[in-house]
Amino acid sequence: MSTPRQQVAVIGTGMAGLVTAYILRNDPQGRFEVEVFEKLISIRGFQQDKLSLDSASHTLTDPNNGEKSERLDLPMRAFADGYYESLRRMYDYFGITYGSPRFIYALSRLSNTVQPSPHYIHSSNNHQIPPLRPNGLTWANWLIEVCYLAVCYYWFTACCFFVTPKTAELFGEEETLHQYVDRIRLPQYYVKYYLLPLMSSVTTCSHEALMDFPAIDLVDYERRTFRQKHYTVLGGVQRVQTRLSKGLNYTLGAKVTAVENVGAKVQVSWTNTQDGKSNSRIFDHVILGVTPDVVGAIFQPLRSAMAAMPTTTVQSIVHRDFSKISDASRSIWAQVLLDSGESAPQPIHMRSNDEATESIHEHPSSALITTYPIAPIDPEKVVYAATFTRVLRSASSRQVVNRIFGESRSTDEKSQLWRNGDGNVWLVGGWCWDGMVMLEGCLASATRVANALDVEVPWMKASS
């Protein structure tokens, strides 16, 4: 007599939820019946791909003929060698193609000027030497700036490799990025006008929130991505979503209201967002692939712990308000050194005030994508807007995450805290590991669940 298949509910259809569902559904031993729950059914009244991994993205139409052109990932999901090893293995396993665009980061300071001039231009992926000279700087001022920047950059890089940040595990206290840059005596000018704007493009949060990140997160990221190439998926992450969700059994329009242990089982309760009806079902395992605020709202054992996990709301706007881009900057891009057959560079304008940095991506489709907007955008020129929740990091949240996902169990009072997998409830997501909140965390947390349930991860085997 065959053993009944275990019933698994996966709540959330971001990268972590879909990857976990794919792994369990394709268990070589066929032990799991997987159902995915997703609240989303449409955005702003328009039917989308319905699953949340690609739900905020937008297919841009040509304003001249109305034909569809290109899928814009919102937010941009770039990844780099050295840090995203599992993600890249999965892409290679599925045959997902990705490219290495020649991004150019133009750093400028927002003021009363409508079109601020860049004070520095960084050529990513080709690491152009000498760097491009902004039009607003004389040769003398530019050389002084470049020399100063080089000293600060290589000092910071050396510290990342040789000055280990303090962590709670080794020193009994968690050092923040603010404390770390003070300890290594990194000049404030460099921190304010270079380090924070560039790292804000990765973390999409305010400068103050970024300075509260555990220093070990940023230092580890800098080490592993040092002089590595960055990539984006050709055709957008909708291709990834299509591969992961093929043949998947999912329930849309399901707003999960509670996840509760019932004996050795787990009960999921939800409300249908279309007719308002309440439903519930019993599962053997439940995987929560949602943000910490949602976890705290639906799963009582983690309500207080999730309150320590900082989040912020981030907006990405697709528009054609080219008044935000300096005309003088356009001539600079022609100076980029490209190999034969390479596509034109993609400028990203990083404009900062004292509190935050907005990024304006000049997309090849002749549209602008502004993420974390600071300066106003002409509403008549807005094509599309998307809002998403960004999970941040802090010294206290790192300790919460490590207690939940740590491998060892102590015998003191902390052993009474809820641990991942207790009661057959599991957490997955970009924030569910000890590192920057990135797509790699989604793969790492999904793999953790697979290992605990003794399920083979196909791309890990294929790459071993």
N, C-alpha and C positions, 0 to 999 in steps of 0.2 A: 504494500500500500504506500503510495507516494505521500510525501510530507506536504501539507498545504502551504501555498505561497504566503509569505509574510506581506501584510498590507502596509504600505508606506505612503504617508502624505508629505509632500514637499510644498511648503508655503512660500510663495515668491518665485518669480520667473526672471530674476536678474541672472548674471553670469553664474554665481555660486549655486543658485537653485537649479538652473538648467543642467549644469555640469553634474551635480550630485544625482539628479533624476536620470540623466543619461547613463551614468556609471552603474547605478543600481538596476535600472531597467534592462541593461545589457549584461547583467551578471551571467558569466558562462554557465553557471549551475541553474539559472532560471528560478532563483529563490524568492524574487520580490515582484509584487504587483504595485506599481507606482502610479499615484494620482497627484497632479499638480494643481494647486489653488492659486488663482490670481484675481485680485480685486479689479484691475484695470480692464475696461471693455472699450473705452474710447477716450480721446483727448480733445477737449474743446469742441465736442460734437462731431468729430471726424473719426470714422472707423480706421484704426491703425492695425499694425501687425498683432496687436492685442497682448502679446507677451512683453514684459517690461524691459528686457535687455535692450531692445531697439525702439521702445515706445516713444522716447523723447526725440528721436532722430527725425529728420525731415527730408522729403524728396523735393528738391528745388526744381521749379518749372521755369522754362525760358520765357521771360516777359514778352518776347516778340511774337512767338508762335504758340505759346501755351503747352508745348510738348515737355514731357518729363525729361530731366537731364541727369542729375547726380544725387545720390543719397549722402546727406550730411550727417555724420555722427555727432550727436549732442549728448553728453560732452564728448570732445575728441578723446578717443581711446588709444593714444600712442603708447608704445611699449619699447623697452630698450634691452639690448644684449646685457648679460651679466646679472640682471635682476629678475627677469620674467622667463626663467628657464622652463617651468612647467607649462606656462601659457603658450610659449613657442612650440613646445613638443606637441601640445594638443592641436595647434594650428597645422603643424606639419602632418600630423596623423590624419586630419580631415582633408588635407590638400588645400587649405585656406591660403591664398596667396597674399603676400604683404610686401609693401615697398618702403623705401627709405627716402622720404621727401627731403629736399634741401630747405629746411626751415631756417629762417633768418629772424632773430629776435632783436627788435629795435627798442631800446630802453629809453624812456623819456619821463619827464616830471610834469604832472598836470599843474596848471596854474590858471590864470585868467586868459591865457592864450588859447585861441580856439584850436590851433594846430601846433602843439608843442613839438619842438625839434628834438630828435634823438641825441642823447649824450654818449651813447655807445651802441654798436651794432655787432651782434655775435652771430657767426655763421655756424649753425649746428650741422652735424653729419659730415661736413667737409672740412671743418676746423681750419678755415682759411687763415693763412699767415702771409702778410700782415692783415689784421682785421680791416673791415671797411671803415672809411672815414666819414662821419656824419658831415653834411654840408654846413652845419652851423658852427663847426670848430675849425680854427686855423690849424695848419700843420704843426705848429709849435705846441699849441694847447692839446692837440690830439696826441702827440708823442708823449707829452707829460702824463696825460690821462692813461694811455696804454701802459706806460712803464709802471705807474702807480698801481694800476689794476693787476698787472702781471705779478708784482711783488705780493699783493694781497691774496691773489688767487692761488699762487703756489704755496704761500704760507698756510692758507686754509686747507689746501689739498694735503700738504704734508701733515698737518695736525690730524686730519681725518684718518690718515693711515697710521700715525704714530702716537697720538694722544687719545686714548680711549675715554669716552664719556663715562661719567659715574652712573652706575645703575643700582637699583635697590638690592639686587642679588649679590653684588660684590662689595658695595660701599654702604649699604643700609639707607641710601637716599637716592632719589632719581634726579638727575641733572637735566634741566630744560635746555633748549637751544639758546635761550637768553643767557643762562648761566655759563654755558659752554663757550660762547663767543666772547664773553667777558673774561673767562679764565685763560683763553688762548690769546687774549689781547688783540682780537681782530678789530681793525679800525671801524668806527661807527659809520663813517662815510661809505665804506665798502658794504657794510651790512645793510644800510638803509637804501642805497641806490643800485646795488647789484645782487647781493645774496637774497634778500627778501623778495624783490620782484621776480627773480628767476624761479625761486622755490615756490612762490605763490602760484605760478603756472602749473605746478604739480599738485599742490594741496588745495587750490581754489578756496582760500579763506583769508581773513584779515591778517595783517602783519602781527597784531597782538596775539591772535590765536596761534599763528605759526610759531612765534617765539616761545609759546607754552608747550610746544611739542617736546617729547622726550628727545634729547640730543642724540641718543643712540640711533633713533629712526633716521634722522637726516644724514648722520655720519655714515651709517651702513649703506644708505642709498647712494651717497656720493662715492663711496669706495667701489661699489659694485657696478656703477654706471660710468666710471671715469673713462673718458675718451671712447665710449661705446656708441654704436649707432642707434638711432631711434626709428621705429617703424609704425606704419598704420596699415590696417587691413584694406586691401583693394576692394572697392565695392561696398565697404562699410560692414559693421558688425551684424547687419541683417543676415549676411551669409553664415556667420557663426550661429546665430539664433536658429536659422533654418536647419542646419545640420544637427544641432543639439536637440531640437524639439520634434524631429521627424518621428512620426508614429506615437507621439506622447499622448497620454490620456490626461486631459486637463479640464478643470472647471473654471470658467470665466465669470466675472461679475460676482465673485465670492469674497465678501469682506469678512475675514476671520475675526471673530470676537473673543474667542477663548481657546486655549490649549490646556487641558487638564489631565492629570494622571487618574486613571480609574483602575485600581488594582495594578496588574502588570501591563495594562494597555494604556493607550492615550486617546482621549476624546477631543475631536476638533469640532468647534461650533462656528457657524458662519451665517451671515445674512446675505440673501440675494439682493444685489444692488439695483435690480430692475423691478422686482415685484415686492421686495421687503420681507419675504418669507424667511423664517429661521430654520436652520438645518443643523444636524450634528451626526457624526459618524465616529466609530471606534477604529483605531489603527494600531498596528504593532510598533511602528516607529513614526515619529514626526520630525521632519527637518525644517527648521526655521531659517529661510534665506531672505531675511528682511533686516531693516535697520534697527539699531538698539532701541529707539523710541517705540517702535512697533512691537518689538519683543517684550519690552516692559509693560506695554498696554494689554497684551493678550496672554502672557505667561507669568502668573503671579510669583513663582519662586525667584524670578529675576527682576522683579519690579524695582527694588531699591538699588540693585547693582547697576542696572541700565541707566539709572538717573545720573550716574557718574560718567557716562559716556557722552562727550560733547558732540553735537551735530550743528549744522548750519544749513540754511537754504541758499542755493545758488541758482542763478538765472543765466541762460544762454539765449542770445537774441540773434536771429538771422535778419540782416537788413542790408540796405543799399544807401546808407547815409555816408557817402564818401567825403563829406566835409570833415570827418574825423581823421582823415588821413592826409598828411602833408604832401602836396604835389612835389615838393622838392625831394621827398624820400624816394619817389618813383625812379629817378635817374640813378640812385645808388644801387638798385638791384641788378642793373646791367653789369656791375663790376664783379659779380659773383663768378668765381671760376668753376666751370662745369665741364665734365667730360663729354665727349661726342655722344649725342643721342639723349643726354639727360634732360629732364623736364625743367622748366623755369622754376626758380626758387619760390617758396611760399613764405611771405613775410608775416610775422606775428608782432604786432605793436604792443608793447607792454608799458602801459602808462600808469604812473603811480602818484598818489598823494601821500600824506603822512600816515593814513590808516590802512590803505589797501592798494592792490594793483589790478587793473582790468587788462584783459588781453583781447586784441582785435586781430583776428586771423583773416588775411586776404586770401580767400579760397579761390582755387583756379576757375571755379564756376562763375566768377565775377560777382560774388556776394561777400559780405563781411559777416563774420561770426564773432560777436562780443560776448565774452564770458566774464561774470562778476562785474557787470557794468557799474561805472562810477559817474562818468559824464553823461548828460542826457542825450538820447537818440531821437531824431525826428520821427514821431509816431507814424507819419504818413509813409515813411520808407521802411517800416518794419514788415518783414515777410512772415516771420514765425517766431514764437517765443516758447521756451520750455523751462520748467522749474524742477529741480531735483534736490534731494536731501544728501548732503555730504557729511560723512562721519569723520570727525576729527580725532586727534590724539592729545593726551595730556599725561603728565607724570602719574596722576591717580588712575586714569583710565587704563594705562598700560599695566598697572598692578592688578586691576580687576580682570583684564583679559588674560593675564598670565595665571591668575588663580583659577579661572574657569577652564583654560585649555592646557594647563601644565600637566606634564606627564606623571610627576611624582605626587603622592598623597601623604601629607604630614599627619602626625597624630595629635596635633594641638587643636585649638578651637576652630582654626580655619578649615579643618577637614569637614566641618559641618556645612560649609558653603556648598551651593549647588555646583556640580562639575559637569562639563559637557558629556552628554550621553546618559546622565542620571535619569532614571524613569523612561529610558528610550526616547528622550527628546534631545535633538542635536542642533547646534548652531553652525551656520556656514555664512560666509560673506567676506568681502574685502577687509573688514575690520576684525575678523576672527583669527588673527595670528599676531605674532609679535613683530610687527613691522609697519611700514607705511600702508595706508588704506588704499590698496591698488588691486588690479585684477589678479595679480599673482596670489594675493591673499584668498581670493575666491577659489583658485585651483588648489591651494594648500589646504584650506579647510574642507573642501570636498574630498580630497585625497585622504584626509584624516578620518572622515566618516567611513570611507570605503575600506580603509585598513582595519578600523574597529569592527566592521561587519564582515571582514575577510572576503572582500570583493576585489577582483583584479581591475586595475586602472589600465585600460588598453594602451594609451600612449606612453605610459611609463615602461611597460614591457617592450613596446616597439622600439623605444629609444635606449634601452639598457644594453 
